[in-house]
């Protein structure tokens, strides 16, 4: 509940694929990342604005084509990142996790070197 509204968190697209792939793995790194994602999801249910906002001019084209106007970043374990957007109504807030990426893919996605 955030500001009297229910918060729904949905993994979408590559984030869902990445999370399911991590769930299949049994190694220690995958287990640490799963726990990190689950911990952040609990935090986001209480405070959807927890992540660092990404400047609108830095939003990658792939997300802009989907009509995404706001983007947030949360750091996970092992230098991974969770990228999400927020949509809402008078009744509830939808938080769509769009991407779970390692640091190298994150840098490439945003054009960092």
SULHU-V97452 format. One record per residue. RES is the residue in one letter. NEAR is the number of other C-alpha atoms within 10 Angstrom. D_LAST is the distance of its C-alpha to the last C-alpha in Angstrom with 1 decimal. Layout:
RES_NEAR_D_LAST, RES_NEAR_D_LAST
This chain:
X_14_38.2, X_14_36.3, X_10_38.4, X_9_41.2, X_14_39.3, X_15_38.5, X_21_34.8, X_17_34.1, X_18_30.8, X_15_30.1, X_17_27.4, X_16_26.7, X_13_25.2, X_14_22.4, X_20_22.8, X_16_26.4, X_14_25.7, X_15_23.2, X_18_25.7, X_12_28.6, X_11_26.8, X_17_26.3, X_14_29.9, X_10_31.1, X_11_29.5, X_9_31.5, X_10_29.1, X_9_28.4, X_12_24.7, X_18_25.7, X_15_28.5, X_15_26.4, X_20_24.0, X_18_27.0, X_13_28.6, X_16_25.5, X_21_25.4, X_12_29.1, X_12_29.0, X_17_26.5, X_18_28.7, X_12_31.7, X_14_30.0, X_20_28.9, X_19_32.5, X_14_33.7, X_14_30.9, X_22_28.8, X_16_26.9, X_14_25.7, X_19_22.0, X_12_19.6, X_15_19.9, X_13_17.0, X_11_17.6, X_12_19.3, X_7_17.3, X_11_14.1, X_17_16.2, X_14_15.0, X_13_17.6, X_10_18.8, X_14_20.0, X_12_21.4, X_9_23.5, X_8_25.1, X_9_26.1, X_17_24.0, X_14_24.2, X_16_22.9, X_22_20.2, X_20_19.8, X_19_17.7, X_17_19.3, X_18_18.0, X_21_19.9, X_15_20.8, X_13_18.6, X_12_15.3, X_18_16.1, X_19_16.1, X_20_18.9, X_21_18.5, X_25_21.9, X_20_24.0, X_19_27.4, X_12_30.5, X_13_34.0, X_8_37.6, X_7_40.6, X_9_41.2, X_16_37.9, X_20_34.2, X_18_32.1, X_22_28.7, X_19_26.8, X_23_24.1, X_20_21.9, X_21_19.3, X_27_19.0, X_19_15.7, X_16_14.2, X_15_11.0, X_12_9.2, X_14_10.8, X_18_10.3, X_12_6.5, X_10_7.5, X_15_10.4, X_12_9.2, X_10_6.6, X_9_3.8, X_6_0.0
